[in-house]
């Protein structure tokens, strides 16, 4: 996998936490930071895609019926 260098600023608290975690896990700070960024981006991309899908459904008036909604509420309420 090809990589690139990224320089960023973090708070002293975050840096300290990263230092401690790197030492405890025997991983580099760069490895841990890269993993954290990748996980964050995956979650954010998933959320954006779900929002886009929901907006498309709403634009198409693709909603659950009142009867189906009541059934779903009853199922999870009790």
mmCIF file as gemmi writes it, N, C-alpha and C atoms, coordinates in Angstrom:
data_model
loop_
_atom_site.group_PDB
_atom_site.id
_atom_site.type_symbol
_atom_site.label_atom_id
_atom_site.label_alt_id
_atom_site.label_comp_id
_atom_site.label_asym_id
_atom_site.label_entity_id
_atom_site.label_seq_id
_atom_site.pdbx_PDB_ins_code
_atom_site.Cartn_x
_atom_site.Cartn_y
_atom_site.Cartn_z
_atom_site.occupancy
_atom_site.B_iso_or_equiv
_atom_site.pdbx_formal_charge
_atom_site.auth_seq_id
_atom_site.auth_asym_id
_atom_site.pdbx_PDB_model_num
ATOM 1 N N . UNK Axp A 1 ? 0.847 -1.181 0 1 0 ? 1 A 1
ATOM 2 C CA . UNK Axp A 1 ? 0 0 0 1 0 ? 1 A 1
ATOM 3 C C . UNK Axp A 1 ? 0.888 1.238 0 1 0 ? 1 A 1
ATOM 4 N N . UNK Axp A 2 ? 0.584 2.147 -0.88 1 0 ? 2 A 1
ATOM 5 C CA . UNK Axp A 2 ? 1.328 3.397 -0.972 1 0 ? 2 A 1
ATOM 6 C C . UNK Axp A 2 ? 0.874 4.326 0.152 1 0 ? 2 A 1
ATOM 7 N N . UNK Axp A 3 ? 1.799 5.044 0.751 1 0 ? 3 A 1
ATOM 8 C CA . UNK Axp A 3 ? 1.458 5.954 1.839 1 0 ? 3 A 1
ATOM 9 C C . UNK Axp A 3 ? 1.959 7.358 1.545 1 0 ? 3 A 1
ATOM 10 N N . UNK Axp A 4 ? 1.428 8.306 2.305 1 0 ? 4 A 1
ATOM 11 C CA . UNK Axp A 4 ? 1.834 9.702 2.218 1 0 ? 4 A 1
ATOM 12 C C . UNK Axp A 4 ? 2.021 10.237 3.621 1 0 ? 4 A 1
ATOM 13 N N . UNK Axp A 5 ? 2.778 11.305 3.723 1 0 ? 5 A 1
ATOM 14 C CA . UNK Axp A 5 ? 3.008 11.941 5.012 1 0 ? 5 A 1
ATOM 15 C C . UNK Axp A 5 ? 1.929 12.988 5.232 1 0 ? 5 A 1
ATOM 16 N N . UNK Axp A 6 ? 1.392 13.03 6.457 1 0 ? 6 A 1
ATOM 17 C CA . UNK Axp A 6 ? 0.393 14.017 6.848 1 0 ? 6 A 1
ATOM 18 C C . UNK Axp A 6 ? 0.835 14.596 8.18 1 0 ? 6 A 1
ATOM 19 N N . UNK Axp A 7 ? 0.919 15.895 8.253 1 0 ? 7 A 1
ATOM 20 C CA . UNK Axp A 7 ? 1.283 16.561 9.501 1 0 ? 7 A 1
ATOM 21 C C . UNK Axp A 7 ? 0.037 17.234 10.048 1 0 ? 7 A 1
ATOM 22 N N . UNK Axp A 8 ? -0.23 17.037 11.34 1 0 ? 8 A 1
ATOM 23 C CA . UNK Axp A 8 ? -1.387 17.674 11.936 1 0 ? 8 A 1
ATOM 24 C C . UNK Axp A 8 ? -1.109 18.049 13.377 1 0 ? 8 A 1
ATOM 25 N N . UNK Axp A 9 ? -1.884 18.982 13.857 1 0 ? 9 A 1
ATOM 26 C CA . UNK Axp A 9 ? -1.764 19.421 15.242 1 0 ? 9 A 1
ATOM 27 C C . UNK Axp A 9 ? -2.859 18.779 16.069 1 0 ? 9 A 1
ATOM 28 N N . UNK Axp A 10 ? -2.473 18.334 17.262 1 0 ? 10 A 1
ATOM 29 C CA . UNK Axp A 10 ? -3.43 17.781 18.22 1 0 ? 10 A 1
ATOM 30 C C . UNK Axp A 10 ? -3.17 18.44 19.566 1 0 ? 10 A 1
ATOM 31 N N . UNK Axp A 11 ? -4.146 18.331 20.444 1 0 ? 11 A 1
ATOM 32 C CA . UNK Axp A 11 ? -3.962 18.913 21.774 1 0 ? 11 A 1
ATOM 33 C C . UNK Axp A 11 ? -2.878 18.146 22.533 1 0 ? 11 A 1
ATOM 34 N N . UNK Axp A 12 ? -2.327 18.779 23.543 1 0 ? 12 A 1
ATOM 35 C CA . UNK Axp A 12 ? -1.319 18.117 24.372 1 0 ? 12 A 1
ATOM 36 C C . UNK Axp A 12 ? -1.897 16.868 25.026 1 0 ? 12 A 1
ATOM 37 N N . UNK Axp A 13 ? -3.167 16.942 25.417 1 0 ? 13 A 1
ATOM 38 C CA . UNK Axp A 13 ? -3.83 15.795 26.038 1 0 ? 13 A 1
ATOM 39 C C . UNK Axp A 13 ? -3.905 14.621 25.061 1 0 ? 13 A 1
ATOM 40 N N . UNK Axp A 14 ? -4.307 14.901 23.823 1 0 ? 14 A 1
ATOM 41 C CA . UNK Axp A 14 ? -4.393 13.846 22.81 1 0 ? 14 A 1
ATOM 42 C C . UNK Axp A 14 ? -3.025 13.248 22.533 1 0 ? 14 A 1
ATOM 43 N N . UNK Axp A 15 ? -2.025 14.092 22.432 1 0 ? 15 A 1
ATOM 44 C CA . UNK Axp A 15 ? -0.652 13.609 22.191 1 0 ? 15 A 1
ATOM 45 C C . UNK Axp A 15 ? -0.198 12.713 23.325 1 0 ? 15 A 1
ATOM 46 N N . UNK Axp A 16 ? -0.479 13.108 24.556 1 0 ? 16 A 1
ATOM 47 C CA . UNK Axp A 16 ? -0.094 12.311 25.716 1 0 ? 16 A 1
ATOM 48 C C . UNK Axp A 16 ? -0.801 10.958 25.705 1 0 ? 16 A 1
ATOM 49 N N . UNK Axp A 17 ? -2.077 10.974 25.385 1 0 ? 17 A 1
ATOM 50 C CA . UNK Axp A 17 ? -2.831 9.72 25.322 1 0 ? 17 A 1
ATOM 51 C C . UNK Axp A 17 ? -2.286 8.815 24.224 1 0 ? 17 A 1
ATOM 52 N N . UNK Axp A 18 ? -1.937 9.404 23.093 1 0 ? 18 A 1
ATOM 53 C CA . UNK Axp A 18 ? -1.361 8.642 21.983 1 0 ? 18 A 1
ATOM 54 C C . UNK Axp A 18 ? -0.018 8.052 22.374 1 0 ? 18 A 1
ATOM 55 N N . UNK Axp A 19 ? 0.808 8.837 23.046 1 0 ? 19 A 1
ATOM 56 C CA . UNK Axp A 19 ? 2.107 8.346 23.521 1 0 ? 19 A 1
ATOM 57 C C . UNK Axp A 19 ? 1.931 7.134 24.434 1 0 ? 19 A 1
ATOM 58 N N . UNK Axp A 20 ? 0.999 7.232 25.375 1 0 ? 20 A 1
ATOM 59 C CA . UNK Axp A 20 ? 0.77 6.145 26.336 1 0 ? 20 A 1
ATOM 60 C C . UNK Axp A 20 ? 0.237 4.892 25.645 1 0 ? 20 A 1
ATOM 61 N N . UNK Axp A 21 ? -0.686 5.077 24.717 1 0 ? 21 A 1
ATOM 62 C CA . UNK Axp A 21 ? -1.243 3.935 24.019 1 0 ? 21 A 1
ATOM 63 C C . UNK Axp A 21 ? -0.191 3.266 23.134 1 0 ? 21 A 1
ATOM 64 N N . UNK Axp A 22 ? 0.633 4.063 22.479 1 0 ? 22 A 1
ATOM 65 C CA . UNK Axp A 22 ? 1.696 3.513 21.637 1 0 ? 22 A 1
ATOM 66 C C . UNK Axp A 22 ? 2.649 2.664 22.472 1 0 ? 22 A 1
ATOM 67 N N . UNK Axp A 23 ? 3.004 3.175 23.629 1 0 ? 23 A 1
ATOM 68 C CA . UNK Axp A 23 ? 3.906 2.432 24.51 1 0 ? 23 A 1
ATOM 69 C C . UNK Axp A 23 ? 3.238 1.14 25.002 1 0 ? 23 A 1
ATOM 70 N N . UNK Axp A 24 ? 1.997 1.227 25.398 1 0 ? 24 A 1
ATOM 71 C CA . UNK Axp A 24 ? 1.29 0.061 25.94 1 0 ? 24 A 1
ATOM 72 C C . UNK Axp A 24 ? 1.054 -1.022 24.895 1 0 ? 24 A 1
ATOM 73 N N . UNK Axp A 25 ? 0.846 -0.624 23.647 1 0 ? 25 A 1
ATOM 74 C CA . UNK Axp A 25 ? 0.534 -1.59 22.592 1 0 ? 25 A 1
ATOM 75 C C . UNK Axp A 25 ? 1.74 -1.968 21.742 1 0 ? 25 A 1
ATOM 76 N N . UNK Axp A 26 ? 2.873 -1.327 22.021 1 0 ? 26 A 1
ATOM 77 C CA . UNK Axp A 26 ? 4.086 -1.559 21.231 1 0 ? 26 A 1
ATOM 78 C C . UNK Axp A 26 ? 3.852 -1.252 19.744 1 0 ? 26 A 1
ATOM 79 N N . UNK Axp A 27 ? 3.058 -0.228 19.505 1 0 ? 27 A 1
ATOM 80 C CA . UNK Axp A 27 ? 2.793 0.256 18.149 1 0 ? 27 A 1
ATOM 81 C C . UNK Axp A 27 ? 3.341 1.67 18.036 1 0 ? 27 A 1
ATOM 82 N N . UNK Axp A 28 ? 3.561 2.11 16.815 1 0 ? 28 A 1
ATOM 83 C CA . UNK Axp A 28 ? 4.025 3.485 16.643 1 0 ? 28 A 1
ATOM 84 C C . UNK Axp A 28 ? 2.839 4.434 16.738 1 0 ? 28 A 1
ATOM 85 N N . UNK Axp A 29 ? 3.131 5.676 17.078 1 0 ? 29 A 1
ATOM 86 C CA . UNK Axp A 29 ? 2.084 6.698 17.11 1 0 ? 29 A 1
ATOM 87 C C . UNK Axp A 29 ? 1.483 6.867 15.721 1 0 ? 29 A 1
ATOM 88 N N . UNK Axp A 30 ? 2.307 6.787 14.701 1 0 ? 30 A 1
ATOM 89 C CA . UNK Axp A 30 ? 1.815 6.919 13.33 1 0 ? 30 A 1
ATOM 90 C C . UNK Axp A 30 ? 0.832 5.811 12.987 1 0 ? 30 A 1
ATOM 91 N N . UNK Axp A 31 ? 1.151 4.586 13.386 1 0 ? 31 A 1
ATOM 92 C CA . UNK Axp A 31 ? 0.249 3.469 13.124 1 0 ? 31 A 1
ATOM 93 C C . UNK Axp A 31 ? -1.091 3.703 13.794 1 0 ? 31 A 1
ATOM 94 N N . UNK Axp A 32 ? -1.062 4.054 15.076 1 0 ? 32 A 1
ATOM 95 C CA . UNK Axp A 32 ? -2.305 4.264 15.824 1 0 ? 32 A 1
ATOM 96 C C . UNK Axp A 32 ? -3.118 5.415 15.261 1 0 ? 32 A 1
ATOM 97 N N . UNK Axp A 33 ? -2.465 6.51 14.916 1 0 ? 33 A 1
ATOM 98 C CA . UNK Axp A 33 ? -3.17 7.666 14.36 1 0 ? 33 A 1
ATOM 99 C C . UNK Axp A 33 ? -3.793 7.315 13.013 1 0 ? 33 A 1
ATOM 100 N N . UNK Axp A 34 ? -3.068 6.584 12.194 1 0 ? 34 A 1
ATOM 101 C CA . UNK Axp A 34 ? -3.582 6.173 10.897 1 0 ? 34 A 1
ATOM 102 C C . UNK Axp A 34 ? -4.799 5.265 11.053 1 0 ? 34 A 1
ATOM 103 N N . UNK Axp A 35 ? -4.715 4.311 11.975 1 0 ? 35 A 1
ATOM 104 C CA . UNK Axp A 35 ? -5.851 3.42 12.249 1 0 ? 35 A 1
ATOM 105 C C . UNK Axp A 35 ? -7.07 4.222 12.711 1 0 ? 35 A 1
ATOM 106 N N . UNK Axp A 36 ? -6.854 5.164 13.605 1 0 ? 36 A 1
ATOM 107 C CA . UNK Axp A 36 ? -7.96 5.974 14.13 1 0 ? 36 A 1
ATOM 108 C C . UNK Axp A 36 ? -8.614 6.791 13.011 1 0 ? 36 A 1
ATOM 109 N N . UNK Axp A 37 ? -7.817 7.388 12.165 1 0 ? 37 A 1
ATOM 110 C CA . UNK Axp A 37 ? -8.352 8.189 11.065 1 0 ? 37 A 1
ATOM 111 C C . UNK Axp A 37 ? -9.13 7.31 10.093 1 0 ? 37 A 1
ATOM 112 N N . UNK Axp A 38 ? -8.584 6.141 9.764 1 0 ? 38 A 1
ATOM 113 C CA . UNK Axp A 38 ? -9.268 5.229 8.844 1 0 ? 38 A 1
ATOM 114 C C . UNK Axp A 38 ? -10.616 4.795 9.404 1 0 ? 38 A 1
ATOM 115 N N . UNK Axp A 39 ? -10.67 4.444 10.692 1 0 ? 39 A 1
ATOM 116 C CA . UNK Axp A 39 ? -11.932 4.028 11.311 1 0 ? 39 A 1
ATOM 117 C C . UNK Axp A 39 ? -12.938 5.176 11.305 1 0 ? 39 A 1
ATOM 118 N N . UNK Axp A 40 ? -12.477 6.369 11.634 1 0 ? 40 A 1
ATOM 119 C CA . UNK Axp A 40 ? -13.341 7.547 11.642 1 0 ? 40 A 1
ATOM 120 C C . UNK Axp A 40 ? -13.932 7.783 10.248 1 0 ? 40 A 1
ATOM 121 N N . UNK Axp A 41 ? -13.089 7.711 9.232 1 0 ? 41 A 1
ATOM 122 C CA . UNK Axp A 41 ? -13.552 7.961 7.872 1 0 ? 41 A 1
ATOM 123 C C . UNK Axp A 41 ? -14.546 6.906 7.412 1 0 ? 41 A 1
ATOM 124 N N . UNK Axp A 42 ? -14.335 5.654 7.796 1 0 ? 42 A 1
ATOM 125 C CA . UNK Axp A 42 ? -15.281 4.596 7.443 1 0 ? 42 A 1
ATOM 126 C C . UNK Axp A 42 ? -16.655 4.869 8.045 1 0 ? 42 A 1
ATOM 127 N N . UNK Axp A 43 ? -16.684 5.248 9.323 1 0 ? 43 A 1
ATOM 128 C CA . UNK Axp A 43 ? -17.956 5.528 9.999 1 0 ? 43 A 1
ATOM 129 C C . UNK Axp A 43 ? -18.637 6.736 9.373 1 0 ? 43 A 1
ATOM 130 N N . UNK Axp A 44 ? -17.896 7.79 9.137 1 0 ? 44 A 1
ATOM 131 C CA . UNK Axp A 44 ? -18.481 9 8.549 1 0 ? 44 A 1
ATOM 132 C C . UNK Axp A 44 ? -19.009 8.736 7.151 1 0 ? 44 A 1
ATOM 133 N N . UNK Axp A 45 ? -18.265 7.976 6.345 1 0 ? 45 A 1
ATOM 134 C CA . UNK Axp A 45 ? -18.714 7.653 4.984 1 0 ? 45 A 1
ATOM 135 C C . UNK Axp A 45 ? -20 6.827 5.039 1 0 ? 45 A 1
ATOM 136 N N . UNK Axp A 46 ? -20.084 5.881 5.983 1 0 ? 46 A 1
ATOM 137 C CA . UNK Axp A 46 ? -21.291 5.079 6.137 1 0 ? 46 A 1
ATOM 138 C C . UNK Axp A 46 ? -22.48 5.976 6.484 1 0 ? 46 A 1
ATOM 139 N N . UNK Axp A 47 ? -22.269 6.896 7.427 1 0 ? 47 A 1
ATOM 140 C CA . UNK Axp A 47 ? -23.359 7.788 7.831 1 0 ? 47 A 1
ATOM 141 C C . UNK Axp A 47 ? -23.826 8.663 6.672 1 0 ? 47 A 1
ATOM 142 N N . UNK Axp A 48 ? -22.906 9.213 5.928 1 0 ? 48 A 1
ATOM 143 C CA . UNK Axp A 48 ? -23.262 10.063 4.785 1 0 ? 48 A 1
ATOM 144 C C . UNK Axp A 48 ? -24.06 9.259 3.761 1 0 ? 48 A 1
ATOM 145 N N . UNK Axp A 49 ? -23.625 8.038 3.481 1 0 ? 49 A 1
ATOM 146 C CA . UNK Axp A 49 ? -24.342 7.196 2.524 1 0 ? 49 A 1
ATOM 147 C C . UNK Axp A 49 ? -25.743 6.852 3.01 1 0 ? 49 A 1
ATOM 148 N N . UNK Axp A 50 ? -25.89 6.576 4.298 1 0 ? 50 A 1
ATOM 149 C CA . UNK Axp A 50 ? -27.209 6.274 4.857 1 0 ? 50 A 1
ATOM 150 C C . UNK Axp A 50 ? -28.124 7.501 4.797 1 0 ? 50 A 1
ATOM 151 N N . UNK Axp A 51 ? -27.586 8.668 5.061 1 0 ? 51 A 1
ATOM 152 C CA . UNK Axp A 51 ? -28.372 9.906 4.977 1 0 ? 51 A 1
ATOM 153 C C . UNK Axp A 51 ? -28.826 10.151 3.541 1 0 ? 51 A 1
ATOM 154 N N . UNK Axp A 52 ? -27.914 9.967 2.581 1 0 ? 52 A 1
ATOM 155 C CA . UNK Axp A 52 ? -28.265 10.145 1.171 1 0 ? 52 A 1
ATOM 156 C C . UNK Axp A 52 ? -29.373 9.172 0.76 1 0 ? 52 A 1
ATOM 157 N N . UNK Axp A 53 ? -29.267 7.921 1.214 1 0 ? 53 A 1
ATOM 158 C CA . UNK Axp A 53 ? -30.288 6.919 0.885 1 0 ? 53 A 1
ATOM 159 C C . UNK Axp A 53 ? -31.626 7.307 1.503 1 0 ? 53 A 1
ATOM 160 N N . UNK Axp A 54 ? -31.61 7.784 2.735 1 0 ? 54 A 1
ATOM 161 C CA . UNK Axp A 54 ? -32.848 8.186 3.406 1 0 ? 54 A 1
ATOM 162 C C . UNK Axp A 54 ? -33.486 9.393 2.704 1 0 ? 54 A 1
ATOM 163 N N . UNK Axp A 55 ? -32.666 10.337 2.29 1 0 ? 55 A 1
ATOM 164 C CA . UNK Axp A 55 ? -33.194 11.501 1.569 1 0 ? 55 A 1
ATOM 165 C C . UNK Axp A 55 ? -33.816 11.094 0.241 1 0 ? 55 A 1
ATOM 166 N N . UNK Axp A 56 ? -33.18 10.148 -0.432 1 0 ? 56 A 1
ATOM 167 C CA . UNK Axp A 56 ? -33.724 9.657 -1.706 1 0 ? 56 A 1
ATOM 168 C C . UNK Axp A 56 ? -35.079 8.986 -1.468 1 0 ? 56 A 1
ATOM 169 N N . UNK Axp A 57 ? -35.173 8.161 -0.404 1 0 ? 57 A 1
ATOM 170 C CA . UNK Axp A 57 ? -36.441 7.524 -0.066 1 0 ? 57 A 1
ATOM 171 C C . UNK Axp A 57 ? -37.511 8.575 0.244 1 0 ? 57 A 1
ATOM 172 N N . UNK Axp A 58 ? -37.132 9.6 0.996 1 0 ? 58 A 1
ATOM 173 C CA . UNK Axp A 58 ? -38.085 10.658 1.354 1 0 ? 58 A 1
ATOM 174 C C . UNK Axp A 58 ? -38.544 11.41 0.1 1 0 ? 58 A 1
ATOM 175 N N . UNK Axp A 59 ? -37.603 11.715 -0.787 1 0 ? 59 A 1
ATOM 176 C CA . UNK Axp A 59 ? -37.962 12.397 -2.032 1 0 ? 59 A 1
ATOM 177 C C . UNK Axp A 59 ? -38.939 11.563 -2.865 1 0 ? 59 A 1
ATOM 178 N N . UNK Axp A 60 ? -38.818 10.234 -2.765 1 0 ? 60 A 1
ATOM 179 C CA . UNK Axp A 60 ? -39.7 9.327 -3.509 1 0 ? 60 A 1
ATOM 180 C C . UNK Axp A 60 ? -40.969 8.983 -2.73 1 0 ? 60 A 1
ATOM 181 N N . UNK Axp A 61 ? -41.154 9.661 -1.576 1 0 ? 61 A 1
ATOM 182 C CA . UNK Axp A 61 ? -42.323 9.407 -0.719 1 0 ? 61 A 1
ATOM 183 C C . UNK Axp A 61 ? -42.393 7.947 -0.272 1 0 ? 61 A 1
ATOM 184 N N . UNK Axp A 62 ? -41.23 7.342 -0.071 1 0 ? 62 A 1
ATOM 185 C CA . UNK Axp A 62 ? -41.135 5.934 0.325 1 0 ? 62 A 1
ATOM 186 C C . UNK Axp A 62 ? -41.098 5.851 1.849 1 0 ? 62 A 1
ATOM 187 N N . UNK Axp A 63 ? -42.287 5.952 2.462 1 0 ? 63 A 1
ATOM 188 C CA . UNK Axp A 63 ? -42.396 5.946 3.921 1 0 ? 63 A 1
ATOM 189 C C . UNK Axp A 63 ? -43.123 4.695 4.395 1 0 ? 63 A 1
ATOM 190 N N . UNK Axp A 64 ? -42.911 4.362 5.628 1 0 ? 64 A 1
ATOM 191 C CA . UNK Axp A 64 ? -43.627 3.255 6.255 1 0 ? 64 A 1
ATOM 192 C C . UNK Axp A 64 ? -45.075 3.688 6.494 1 0 ? 64 A 1
ATOM 193 N N . UNK Axp A 65 ? -46.006 2.757 6.363 1 0 ? 65 A 1
ATOM 194 C CA . UNK Axp A 65 ? -47.409 3.103 6.598 1 0 ? 65 A 1
ATOM 195 C C . UNK Axp A 65 ? -47.651 3.258 8.101 1 0 ? 65 A 1
ATOM 196 N N . UNK Axp A 66 ? -48.732 3.933 8.442 1 0 ? 66 A 1
ATOM 197 C CA . UNK Axp A 66 ? -49.069 4.117 9.866 1 0 ? 66 A 1
ATOM 198 C C . UNK Axp A 66 ? -49.28 2.776 10.549 1 0 ? 66 A 1
ATOM 199 N N . UNK Axp A 67 ? -49.914 1.844 9.85 1 0 ? 67 A 1
ATOM 200 C CA . UNK Axp A 67 ? -50.171 0.512 10.395 1 0 ? 67 A 1
ATOM 201 C C . UNK Axp A 67 ? -48.851 -0.228 10.655 1 0 ? 67 A 1
ATOM 202 N N . UNK Axp A 68 ? -47.938 -0.171 9.695 1 0 ? 68 A 1
ATOM 203 C CA . UNK Axp A 68 ? -46.626 -0.829 9.854 1 0 ? 68 A 1
ATOM 204 C C . UNK Axp A 68 ? -45.83 -0.182 10.993 1 0 ? 68 A 1
ATOM 205 N N . UNK Axp A 69 ? -45.939 1.145 11.102 1 0 ? 69 A 1
ATOM 206 C CA . UNK Axp A 69 ? -45.232 1.853 12.156 1 0 ? 69 A 1
ATOM 207 C C . UNK Axp A 69 ? -45.773 1.461 13.536 1 0 ? 69 A 1
ATOM 208 N N . UNK Axp A 70 ? -47.067 1.406 13.664 1 0 ? 70 A 1
ATOM 209 C CA . UNK Axp A 70 ? -47.696 1.017 14.94 1 0 ? 70 A 1
ATOM 210 C C . UNK Axp A 70 ? -47.272 -0.398 15.317 1 0 ? 70 A 1
ATOM 211 N N . UNK Axp A 71 ? -47.227 -1.282 14.352 1 0 ? 71 A 1
ATOM 212 C CA . UNK Axp A 71 ? -46.804 -2.668 14.592 1 0 ? 71 A 1
ATOM 213 C C . UNK Axp A 71 ? -45.343 -2.705 15.073 1 0 ? 71 A 1
ATOM 214 N N . UNK Axp A 72 ? -44.502 -1.901 14.448 1 0 ? 72 A 1
ATOM 215 C CA . UNK Axp A 72 ? -43.093 -1.845 14.815 1 0 ? 72 A 1
ATOM 216 C C . UNK Axp A 72 ? -42.923 -1.291 16.23 1 0 ? 72 A 1
ATOM 217 N N . UNK Axp A 73 ? -43.655 -0.251 16.57 1 0 ? 73 A 1
ATOM 218 C CA . UNK Axp A 73 ? -43.592 0.335 17.917 1 0 ? 73 A 1
ATOM 219 C C . UNK Axp A 73 ? -44.043 -0.687 18.954 1 0 ? 73 A 1
ATOM 220 N N . UNK Axp A 74 ? -45.123 -1.365 18.661 1 0 ? 74 A 1
ATOM 221 C CA . UNK Axp A 74 ? -45.648 -2.373 19.589 1 0 ? 74 A 1
ATOM 222 C C . UNK Axp A 74 ? -44.627 -3.492 19.812 1 0 ? 74 A 1
ATOM 223 N N . UNK Axp A 75 ? -43.974 -3.893 18.761 1 0 ? 75 A 1
ATOM 224 C CA . UNK Axp A 75 ? -42.972 -4.966 18.825 1 0 ? 75 A 1
ATOM 225 C C . UNK Axp A 75 ? -41.818 -4.587 19.756 1 0 ? 75 A 1
ATOM 226 N N . UNK Axp A 76 ? -41.366 -3.338 19.657 1 0 ? 76 A 1
ATOM 227 C CA . UNK Axp A 76 ? -40.186 -2.906 20.423 1 0 ? 76 A 1
ATOM 228 C C . UNK Axp A 76 ? -40.542 -2.301 21.79 1 0 ? 76 A 1
ATOM 229 N N . UNK Axp A 77 ? -41.793 -2.046 22.025 1 0 ? 77 A 1
ATOM 230 C CA . UNK Axp A 77 ? -42.205 -1.439 23.288 1 0 ? 77 A 1
ATOM 231 C C . UNK Axp A 77 ? -42.392 -2.48 24.392 1 0 ? 77 A 1
ATOM 232 N N . UNK Axp A 78 ? -42.616 -3.668 24.003 1 0 ? 78 A 1
ATOM 233 C CA . UNK Axp A 78 ? -42.903 -4.476 25.097 1 0 ? 78 A 1
ATOM 234 C C . UNK Axp A 78 ? -42.821 -5.878 25.198 1 0 ? 78 A 1
